[in-house]
Amino acid sequence: MLGETYLIASFITKAMLKGGATDAVFDAVLAQKGYEELVGKGRRLSKQSGASSIGQSILQPVTSKFSAAGLVRYLLTLPLNAIPFVGTAFFLGYNGMHAGPGAHSRYFQLKGFNKQEREQQVRKRKGAYTAFGTVVIALGLVPVVGSAVSAFAGAAGGALWAAEIEKLERQRAGQGAVMEGADVAVGRDEL
């Protein structure tokens, strides 16, 4: 029943959300974490009282509409929820594996990644994307408000994660230059 509620609430939420609302949340969080230059590739920024303020998007918003394949996958796996515990866990994990990379759609857009680069990043962090997508879908199963909460929480969480990835990439780039290309173990490679 929760899965059916999620599906209906998702349709209503996504129909009512103004295009780009989750992109605005993603960009605001990323700018707040200090990555204004990255956000500036996709949105006008202005400084007000020393803080960055996001303006109009200059890139097409990342659409969060349902895809036909995603809808079919969801409907086919929905009956798994009838199997106590194991079925629901498989349902969440399987759908989370496919939904997780959507958390970084805006990040990939801002970085200017092509399809091949996106797939490479997703393969590199497959476990983390599966876990993230599973949590977002589980949060969306909360009746009535879950879908809206999960959409914005997923955008904010995706932005925080993207900020960590940027931080690690910049640390590696800085250390790599000093150490002349030596591999530097950062510790949290799964980010």
C-alpha positions in Angstrom: 0.0 0.0 0.0 2.9 2.4 0.8 4.3 1.7 -2.7 1.0 2.6 -4.3 0.7 5.7 -2.2 4.3 6.7 -3.2 3.5 6.3 -6.9 0.3 8.5 -6.7 1.9 11.1 -4.5 5.0 11.2 -6.8 2.8 11.9 -9.8 0.9 14.7 -7.9 4.1 16.2 -6.5 6.0 16.2 -9.7 3.1 17.7 -11.6 2.7 20.5 -9.1 6.4 21.3 -8.7 7.6 24.1 -10.8 10.3 22.9 -13.2 13.7 23.4 -11.7 12.6 23.8 -8.0 14.8 20.9 -7.0 17.6 22.3 -9.1 17.3 25.6 -7.2 17.7 23.7 -3.9 20.7 21.8 -5.3 22.4 25.0 -6.5 21.7 26.9 -3.3 23.2 24.2 -1.2 26.2 23.8 -3.5 26.7 27.6 -3.4 26.4 27.7 0.3 29.1 25.1 0.6 31.5 27.4 -1.3 31.2 26.2 -4.9 29.8 29.3 -6.5 32.0 29.0 -9.6 30.5 25.6 -10.3 26.9 26.8 -9.7 27.8 29.9 -11.8 28.1 27.6 -14.8 24.3 27.0 -14.7 22.8 29.9 -12.8 23.2 33.6 -12.4 24.6 34.5 -9.0 24.7 37.7 -7.1 26.4 38.8 -3.9 24.2 40.3 -1.2 25.8 41.2 2.2 28.8 39.0 1.4 26.7 35.9 0.7 25.9 34.4 -2.7 22.3 34.6 -3.8 21.1 32.3 -6.6 19.2 33.8 -9.5 17.7 32.6 -12.7 19.0 29.4 -14.2 20.9 29.7 -17.5 20.7 26.0 -18.2 17.7 23.9 -19.0 16.3 22.5 -15.7 17.0 18.8 -15.1 13.7 17.1 -15.4 12.6 14.8 -12.7 9.6 13.5 -14.5 8.9 9.8 -14.7 10.6 7.9 -17.5 8.6 5.1 -19.2 11.3 2.6 -18.3 11.3 3.7 -14.7 7.6 3.6 -14.4 7.5 0.0 -15.9 10.3 -1.1 -13.6 8.5 0.4 -10.5 5.2 -1.2 -11.4 6.8 -4.6 -12.1 8.6 -4.6 -8.8 5.7 -3.2 -6.7 4.3 -6.7 -6.0 7.5 -7.6 -4.2 6.3 -5.5 -1.3 3.8 -8.4 -0.6 6.7 -10.5 0.6 7.4 -9.6 4.2 10.8 -7.8 4.8 12.8 -9.4 2.0 10.5 -8.3 -0.7 10.4 -4.7 0.5 14.2 -4.6 0.9 14.7 -5.9 -2.6 12.1 -3.5 -4.0 13.9 -0.5 -2.3 17.4 -1.7 -3.3 16.5 -2.4 -6.9 14.6 0.8 -7.5 17.2 2.7 -5.5 20.0 1.4 -7.7 18.3 3.0 -10.7 17.1 6.1 -8.9 20.3 7.0 -7.1 22.2 8.5 -10.0 19.4 11.0 -10.5 20.6 12.7 -7.3 23.6 14.0 -9.3 21.9 14.9 -12.6 22.3 18.6 -11.9 25.9 18.0 -10.8 26.7 16.2 -14.0 25.0 19.0 -15.9 27.1 21.7 -14.1 30.3 19.8 -14.7 29.5 19.5 -18.4 29.8 15.7 -18.4 28.8 13.8 -21.5 26.9 10.5 -21.3 30.1 8.4 -21.1 31.6 10.5 -18.3 28.3 10.3 -16.4 28.2 6.5 -16.7 31.9 6.3 -15.6 31.1 8.3 -12.5 28.0 6.2 -11.7 30.0 2.9 -12.1 32.7 4.3 -9.8 30.2 5.0 -7.1 27.6 2.3 -7.8 27.2 1.2 -4.2 26.9 4.7 -2.9 24.3 5.6 -5.5 22.3 2.5 -4.7 22.3 3.4 -1.0 21.4 7.0 -1.6 18.6 6.1 -4.0 17.3 3.5 -1.6 17.1 6.0 1.2 15.4 8.6 -1.0 12.8 6.1 -2.1 12.2 4.8 1.4 11.7 8.4 2.6 9.2 8.9 -0.3 7.1 6.0 1.1 6.0 8.1 4.0 2.3 8.7 3.3 1.1 12.1 2.1 4.2 14.2 2.5 6.9 11.7 1.7 7.1 12.4 -2.0 7.6 16.1 -1.6 10.0 15.7 1.3 12.1 13.1 -0.6 12.3 15.3 -3.7 13.8 18.2 -1.8 15.8 16.1 0.7 17.3 14.2 -2.2 18.3 17.4 -3.9 19.9 18.8 -0.8 21.6 15.5 0.0 22.8 15.2 -3.5 24.3 18.7 -3.4 26.1 18.0 -0.1 27.5 14.8 -1.6 28.6 16.7 -4.7 30.3 19.3 -2.5 32.3 16.5 -0.8 33.2 15.0 -4.2 34.4 18.4 -5.4 36.4 18.9 -2.2 38.2 15.5 -2.6 38.9 16.1 -6.3 40.4 19.5 -5.5 42.5 18.0 -2.7 43.7 15.3 -5.1 44.5 17.8 -7.8 46.4 20.0 -5.4 48.3 17.1 -3.8 48.9 15.4 -7.1 50.6 18.5 -8.5 52.9 18.7 -5.4 53.6 14.9 -5.4 54.1 14.8 -9.2 51.2 12.4 -10.0 51.6 10.0 -7.1 48.4 8.3 -6.0 47.1 9.9 -2.9 44.8 7.9 -0.6 42.1 10.1 0.6 40.2 7.5 2.5 36.6 8.0 1.4 36.9 6.9 -2.2 33.3 5.8 -2.2 32.2 9.4 -2.2 
